[in-house]
Amino acid sequence: AGASGSGGRGLSGRPVEGSCPSNTVQVVRSVGSWSLGGFTEDSIQRAWIREISNAQHSIYIEQQYFITNFDEPPVVEVAEPTFQQQQQKAFFNEPPPGNPLQPAPQQHERSADESYVNVCVPQNVSVGQEFHVLLPDGRTIAVPVMPGSLPGSEIIVKVPPQSTPEPPQPQQQQQPVRLNERGLPSEAAVTPGMQPAGQTYSGAPPGTAGAGDKGMRRRSYGLLGTVASGLGAAAKATATAVGSVAATLGGKESGFTSGVENRVGYALLERLRKAIANNEKFRVLIVLPMHPNGRFLDSLECRAVMQQQFDCIGRGERSLLGRLAKEFPDVELEKFVVFTALRAHGEMPCGPVSEQVYVHSKLLIVDDRVVIMGSANMNDRSMCGDRDSEIACVIRGSGKEDDLVHTEMAGRAWKSARFAHTLRVRLWREHLGMIPLDDRGSRKKYADQFLEPCHRPGTDDYGRPEDMWWDYDLTDPAADDVWEDVVLATARDNTAKLEAAFDGKAWDEVATINEARKALGLSRNSVHIKGEPGTVEFKKDVEWVRSTVRARGGVRGRLVLFPHQFLHAQVLEPGVLTQMLIGQKLFQ
C-alpha cells in the first residue's frame, strides 16, 4: 500500500498483507414487519447515506443495480396542530439548523410573505406519521413525513402565516335547541339548511340514522370505499403508464422511474455538487453489470430494469449525470464521477468470444477507511426495509497504529485503514489487468491460467510473455495520474478496442433492440468472424480480431465504460397493460 512513516506513496503500490484484528464491525440490516414483526428497519440505507455524505476524497462502489432517488427534499405544507394533537404526540423541540428562516431553493417559487425552515426528520417517525417543530416565534407546527423523507434527512418546511384574529361578528339570537334522551339535538331540531347557530355537523346529524347505525354504515362505506379506491388506483396506474410511455416516445426521460424512494442517490448527488462547486479533488468510481442478468434483449424484466437504471444514471435531466450537467455545464463530469462495467474476452474452438463479467457485489469503500459490504442492492427492494431482508457489515479501522497504512490521498499524507485500502487496491488492480501482488506469487500463477491466445501477441501456444502484465501505483485513488492516466484512460481504451474487435458499432450508438441483435458481439462470436472454423477465411478473421485486441498495447484487464446511452431510441419499459397489472415497483 504505502511507504512507511514518511507518508509518501510506495514505488509499486503493493497492498499490505496480513490480518486486521483491530477493525470495528457494525452489522446493519434491512428488515420489515412482515418478517421480523413490529417495525421496519433500514439501517443499511442510512449507513450508505452517512458514509457517502461524509466522504472526503474517494468513493468506490460495486453494485448489481443502480436504481435510486435524486429528488430534492420536499417542501412540506404544514398546519398548526390542535390542542388534542399536542397532548397526544411528543414534541420535536430542537431548533432548526442554521438560519431558522432560510429562503426556499430556487426551484420552489414563493411569494414575498412566505417563509421556510429546514428541519431534520427525527429517528422515531416514519412515512405517514407526523412530528412537531417549535418555531422561533413560539408557535408549534405539525409536519407530516412524506414519501422519500428518511429519518435523519433534511426537509424544507413551508411555515404557515400567523393567523390574524377575525373581527367579532354581531351576536345573533339563537333559538333553543331541543335535545333527545341522550342529550343530543333531536332529529326535528336539525333540519336541512337549518343547523343550530354556532355548530357544524359533517354527514348525518347526531341522533339520526347515521349515528345510530354506525357499525352498519361503516361496513357499507368500507365496501364502497374499497371499490372506489381500487378504481382510483387503476385510473392512477393507467395515467402513470400512459404518461410514462408518452414521455419516452417524446424523447424525454421516462416516468417509469417515478416512485423510487431510497435516498442513497440524493446523498451522492449532494456530495458531488459540493465537490464540483468547491473544485475539490474528489473521485467516484462506480462498477455495474453491462446489462441485467438474463436474455436482456428479450426479457421484459431485463428491459424494465435497464430503463430504470438508464433513467437514474444519465438519461434525461432528472438523472444523476443529467442534473449535474445542467447545474455545471462547463465542467467535465468524468473528472469527478464515472460509471464503468467489466467485459472479458477469450477464444473458443468457434472463434474469439466476449462476455460481460456480471457484477454481483454490493460494496462501498470510502476514503480507504470505511467498507460496507453485504447483500443489499442499490434499489428499494434492498434499501427500504419493507420488502427484501438484507444484511451488511460496516467495517472501519480502529485507528490504532498497527491498523494504519501511511499513504497519500489527493496528493497529501493520509492514514488509511489497512483492510479498506488493501481491498480497494486489489480490486482496482484486478479490473485494470495489473500483475497480482503477493509475496508467494500464488495469485499471479492462478491468474496466468485464464490467459487466452488473443492476449498473447505473436504466439498461438500457451506460453506467457511476462511483459503482458503491467504495474502502477494505485495507492492514491484521487491523484490526477491514477484517475485520468490509469483508470479513465484504461476504461476508454478497453471500450474502444473491444467494441471494434467484437461489435459492429459502439454500444452508445446502438439505438434499438433490432439494431443491437445485429451489432453486438457479446455472449457470442465476434460479429467479424464470417468464415467457418478450419477455413482460410476463418483464420484470417480470427487474426484480425486478435490484432485489434492487441493494438497499441492491447486490452488491459476488463474495465470498460458503462454504456448508459445504449438503446436510447427504444422504449424499454413494460406496456401500459403490464404496468396497470404489476406497476413499476416490482422493478425498483
PEKAWO-V613421 format. One record per helix or strand. SS is the DSSP state (H for helix, E for strand). FROM is the first residue (numbers start at 1). TO is the last residue. If there is no record, write none. Layout:
# PEKAWO-V613421
ss: (SS	SS)
from: (FROM	FROM)
to: (TO	TO)
This chain:
# PEKAWO-V613421
ss: (E	E	E	E	H	E	E	E	E	H	E	E	E	E	E	E	E	H	E	E	H	H	H	H	E	H	H	H	E	E	E	E	E	H	E	H	E	E	H	E	H	H	H	E	H	H	H	E	H	E	H	H)
from: (2	9	24	41	43	58	66	75	79	83	91	115	130	140	154	179	185	187	191	194	209	214	255	264	283	300	320	333	337	351	362	370	378	380	390	401	404	412	418	434	442	453	466	470	480	507	513	524	536	559	576	585)
to: (2	9	31	42	53	63	66	77	80	88	92	120	134	144	159	179	185	189	191	194	212	249	257	277	287	313	327	335	348	356	366	374	378	383	396	403	409	417	431	434	448	455	468	470	502	509	519	525	553	561	582	587)
